[in-house]
């Protein structure tokens, strides 16, 4: 995923698009971590139920 360097001075519309892209990537990363935690907790819960 290409990350623009801060030295680049894109036009304002381009900068806005970069901010949205970075925000989306950050949100997807957090959702991925959250999903992993939820899956792990569900797995442990089912293991505990099966004992």
Buried (B, 14 or more C-beta within 10 A) or exposed (E): EEEBEEEEEEEEEEEEEBEEBEEEEEEEEEEEEEEEEEEEEEEEEEEEEEE
